Amino acid sequence: MVTENNELPVPEEQVNASGIEDTTDTAPTAEPAVEKESKNRQDAPADPQAPAPENAADPVVDFSDEEAALAADAPEFDLGEEEPAEENAGGDRVSETVDYSGKNKEQLLAIFETLLRTKPVQTIRADVEAIKIAFYKNYRNEVDQLRKLFVESGGNSEDFVPPANEAEQQFKTLFAEYREKRNEFIAQLDAEKEANYQTKLQIIEELKELVNSNETLNQTFNTFRELQQRWKETGLVQQSVMKDLWETYNLHVENFYNFIKINKELRDLDLKKNYEAKIALCEEAEALVLENSVITAFHKLQKLHEQWREIGPVTNEYKEQLWDRFREASSKINKRHQEHFDQLKEEQKKNLDLKTELCVKTEELVTAAPISRKEWNKASEQLIEIQKVWKTIGFAPKKDNTKIYERFRNACDKFFENKRNFYLQTKMEMESNLQLKNEICAAAEAVQDSEEWKKATDELIALQKRWKEIGPVARRHSDAVWKRFRTACDRFFERKAAHFATIDTQYEENLTKKRALIEEMKNFVADGEEKAFDKLKELQRRWAETGFVPIRQKEAIQNEWRQLVDAAFAKLRGNEKERHLERFKGKIQNLAADNANDRRLRHERERLYNKMKQLEADIALLENNIGFFSKSKNAEAMIRDVNEKIAKAKEEMATTIEKINMIDKQGE
């Protein structure tokens, strides 16, 4: 995609059109930029307001990652799997992928080949995907450079055809080998699952026969233990038969316990072990509800379900209770997992709508046909902003992603093609621009030695603004006129910087004081609720009374302080909630101890229950209102406010439910 840089300096470059020079020069930006940059830059950059030729600069918005991702998503690289085989292969899964962005094509090919030769094929999928993206990013950069040379030599960009690339053919060959190995692995895995299925069916048959065995009690029970061990050691089976197989197995295990006259003490011991094992699995499943990664929690839950199936029965007294507990935790995790992917789908649909809107805006810029330099610059700025926004939006649905991107790219290319054609007609303005810029240079030199800092600064800033409003000059004059103006600006601002250096010293001292306050906050220890809040307020007061710090550190140190303060207050609020619940627990215990207060206890539960239902209704109403707010002008702020109310209501409802549970436990 052709993009344009109107913010960074660009080198001047001759336009390929019958000896006409299309050149650019640069004015210094507003005062702070000149003050900070002029001391370290000797070469003259190009005018940030001047039109840039097609290949004049690196793009403001880099689309190379998106271009590479689309190239790497070609049908020839489709593995034909909805879910990676390694997810259910029982092999080692790669937890982290190496960053390959700094590698060249030859290095990437060597790494790819090494992985194929040395690593199990089911463990390298993430690395292969990352290598594929990095390879095509390099490849497209090379193609873009070749296209640029082709155009510079007089060719038409649309006629350019990339030459055959041996490295790409090698990559495709390696990928074909990788796909073949994966297919072999998956076929082998399917065969192993089928064999495991037959083995487990045989174990079930042997379990059936145990009921009619003539062996002694100890021999029969030892045989039963051996069958259980064989079942556990047998690997995975197909997902489609797993549920029926597990239910059949457990049925016959229970039959064994019910019909074989096993020593009661031995049987009870076995049932107790199973009970303890399933309790542990319930606790692990409940802990997964708090896992930050939805995907990780889901996969860990599958492992827990496999373990649950392998554990024998428990007494009928606990059977349903344990299963309900385990199923409840599983339902919460599965719901989060489903909601996660539903949300991804919705986000992709929204992304498509947003990108379609950006395409429409870009196409409107193409059809607007500006007639002046100012209009072209304004339209270019708008397009650059559109490109920046585009980069912040995620992928659209897979079937639409390539199509919408090509639409956007074509519109951008057409815009910049029209702009280049326009600037080929502006050569006559350059001489006039040179005269105007020489006049600005003379005005800047007149105030470069002034000590009226405010007045001279305003004059120079005004001159800089005027400079930006003037178009480009001929290449042979560009460097000289810019260096002349830059020298006058640098001289004044260097003198001004020296004058105000003492002010910067005070800012550094304030920075040291604020860093000391941050250390105090890091070491903050609460000595009781009231004292802790007073201490926090005192630290905040001292922070507020400390003066300004250097502008480059201002945002970072303020953010660090805010995070520490928020964390301290959140901790104190959390402790307050715990104390509140403890007080409530004591209250209901006192009521429960006195039979006369049984009515008050029921009344308190009814009140809490009504409150919970009201909160539930409030949350539903607020969530429903979000859809209406999205159409408002201030939608973002309103939605944020509503989400905060929803979070607060959910927290209050959770506390209310916890209180109800406390009352219910008192009644047991």
Salt bridges, closest charged atoms under 4 A:
GLU4 OE2 - LYS419 NZ 2.57
GLU7 OE2 - LYS388 NZ 3.00
GLU21 OE1 - ARG476 NH1 3.59
ASP25 OD1 - LYS437 NZ 2.17
GLU31 OE2 - LYS496 NZ 2.47
GLU37 OE1 - ARG41 NH1 4.00
ASP47 OD2 - LYS437 NZ 3.66
GLU54 OE1 - ARG420 NE 3.65
ASP65 OD1 - LYS137 NZ 2.84
GLU66 OE2 - LYS355 NZ 3.47
GLU67 OE1 - ARG140 NH2 2.98
GLU67 OE1 - ARG409 NH1 3.01
ASP73 OD1 - LYS398 NZ 3.99
GLU76 OE1 - LYS172 NZ 3.29
GLU81 OE1 - ARG125 NH1 3.40
GLU81 OE1 - ARG182 NH2 2.66
GLU86 OE1 - ARG182 NH1 3.10
GLU87 OE2 - ARG93 NH2 3.24
GLU87 OE1 - HIS299 NE2 3.28
GLU113 OE2 - ARG117 NH2 3.62
GLU129 OE1 - LYS132 NZ 3.23
GLU142 OE1 - LYS105 NZ 2.71
ASP144 OD1 - ARG147 NH1 3.02
GLU168 OE2 - LYS172 NZ 3.72
GLU177 OE2 - ARG117 NH1 2.57
GLU177 OE2 - LYS181 NZ 3.87
GLU205 OE2 - LYS208 NZ 3.11
GLU206 OE1 - ARG230 NH1 3.02
GLU247 OE2 - LYS243 NZ 2.66
GLU254 OE2 - LYS319 NZ 3.20
ASP268 OD2 - LYS264 NZ 2.68
ASP270 OD1 - ARG225 NH2 1.97
GLU286 OE2 - ARG325 NE 2.66
GLU310 OE2 - LYS200 NZ 3.68
ASP324 OD1 - ARG327 NH2 2.57
GLU328 OE2 - LYS332 NZ 3.97
GLU346 OE2 - LYS349 NZ 3.94
GLU357 OE2 - LYS361 NZ 3.69
GLU363 OE2 - ARG407 NE 2.82
GLU385 OE2 - LYS388 NZ 3.64
ASP400 OD2 - LYS399 NZ 3.05
GLU431 OE2 - ARG476 NH2 3.58
GLU445 OE2 - ARG484 NE 2.92
ASP449 OD1 - ARG491 NE 2.41
ASP458 OD2 - LYS454 NZ 2.49
ASP490 OD1 - ARG486 NE 3.37
GLU508 OE2 - ARG552 NH2 3.32
GLU519 OE2 - LYS522 NZ 3.64
GLU520 OE2 - ARG542 NH2 2.70
GLU529 OE1 - ARG579 NH2 3.00
GLU538 OE2 - ARG541 NH2 2.43
GLU545 OE2 - ARG541 NH1 2.63
GLU560 OE2 - LYS522 NZ 3.51
GLU576 OE1 - ARG579 NH2 3.30
GLU576 OE2 - ARG583 NH2 3.44
ASP598 OD2 - ARG602 NH1 2.45
GLU604 OE2 - ARG607 NH2 2.70
GLU616 OE1 - LYS613 NZ 3.05
GLU623 OE2 - LYS650 NZ 3.55
ASP641 OD2 - LYS645 NZ 3.64
GLU652 OE2 - LYS611 NZ 3.15
ASP664 OD1 - ARG605 NE 2.59
